[in-house]
Amino acid sequence: MRQLMTFAPSQSMRAPTALAVATVMTLVMSSAAAAVSPNAPTLPGTLRSIGSTVPKNGDVNPYGMALVQQSTGRLIAGDVLISNFNNAKNLQGTGTTIVQVSPAGSKTLFATIDARSLPGTCPGGVGLTTALSVFKSGWVVVGSLPSNTGKAANAKAGCLLVLDRNGKVVETWSGRGINGPWDMTATEQGSTASLFVTNVLNGTVAGKGKVVRQGTVVRLDLSLPSGKPPLLTKSTVIGSGFPERTDPAALVVGPTGVGVGSAGQLYVADTADNKINVIPHAATRTNSAGEGTTLTSAGALNNPLGVFVAPSGAVLTVNAGDGKMVVTNPAGKQIGAAMLDASGSPKGAGALFGLVLAKSGLLFFVDDATNTFDSFTSSKLRGLTS
């Protein structure tokens, strides 16, 4: 997000070899503590910059993250897929690449997606968003919210792109409630799966910067036939009425991160209203729950974006308004916060988006301010993985 305000493209394209040398810094607890709500104590831990997310074509602004669970094709278990939203000229909604980065910093290009050679319809072209998921069988799904000028006024509905294990686009899904897919999470049950997709272009461009309450969450039910691409069998709007608006720095502000809890509830980062909402029975419901109910709001939250649900049930979010990660327990209490990026002014604003908590308790995240793949280590996080 912040690149359009503070980064020139040349600054965002440093040589990967320079960034591959990890830099380690210990969090300074006293400086962050005063800004953290009393109900979200500061988490002690260590930050580490692992490597660059910039591919050879110069794409910047890393958004989506998906942890590879099984090695197949060009996918390597334990690596993380990362989608880029901006091109080398730093224009939003024009990024076309997905990179694969290992926890040690090894980076490969998984896919470059050419809008001119897609196998199906994708209104507006290609601009890869935070909506990124990978199935155990190796199928990868990524969202596109394109703008050929990098401006919100030219943003188009986009689509979801389905790639095989080697990074080739094999099909596209558009319409059926898909309108500006902004973020996504997936559940998988043998031969079936579901995608939960937030959409931020329902009336947003027409609003010309004014808040419209038309953001949605759509559940897409899939069939996973052996050896064949996933089939989209059903689309259901399960959440609606979320506030959304265009924004010169972020292109669009609206419902973003999503994560599924153990009871089938869906957590949604309501960025514009600064809260985390809950949609009950998300995997089975046949109608919209509206905005759902509020899990937590305000406190250490500052326009939450990315969401990750830990095995313990804790909900991890990162803020757009500052560089903090916030941990909320299933009862809605904010139990910890950590400053992941303190650069810029306000500190860390616009730097964070995607995050993944590995089974080891290591938190991986992308930093849009530096175009890097980073980690945060804390004993408190390791306790959330079981």
Sequence and secondary structure as in RCSB ss.txt:
>XXXX:A:sequence
MRQLMTFAPSQSMRAPTALAVATVMTLVMSSAAAAVSPNAPTLPGTLRSIGSTVPKNGDVNPYGMALVQQSTGRL
IAGDVLISNFNNAKNLQGTGTTIVQVSPAGSKTLFATIDARSLPGTCPGGVGLTTALSVFKSGWVVVGSLPSNTG
KAANAKAGCLLVLDRNGKVVETWSGRGINGPWDMTATEQGSTASLFVTNVLNGTVAGKGKVVRQGTVVRLDLSLP
SGKPPLLTKSTVIGSGFPERTDPAALVVGPTGVGVGSAGQLYVADTADNKINVIPHAATRTNSAGEGTTLTSAGA
LNNPLGVFVAPSGAVLTVNAGDGKMVVTNPAGKQIGAAMLDASGSPKGAGALFGLVLAKSGLLFFVDDATNTFDS
FTSSKLRGLTS
>XXXX:A:secstr
 THHHH  GGGG   HHHHHS EEEE  HHHHHTTS TTS B   EEEEEEE   TT  EEEEEEEE  S BTTB
 TT EEEEEEE TT  BT   EEEEE TT  EEEEEE  GGG SS  TT   EEEEEEE TTS EEEEE  BTTS
SGGGB   EEEEE TTS EEEEE BTTBSSEEEEEEEEETTEEEEEEEE  SSHHHHTTS EEEEEEEEEEEE  
TTS  EEEEEEEEEEEEEEEEETTTEEESEEEEEE TTS EEEEETTTTEEEEETTTTT SS  TT EEEEESTT
 SSEEEEEE TTS EEEEESSSSEEEEE TTS EEEEEES   TTTTTTT EEEEEE TTS EEEEETTTTEEEE
EE HHHHTT  
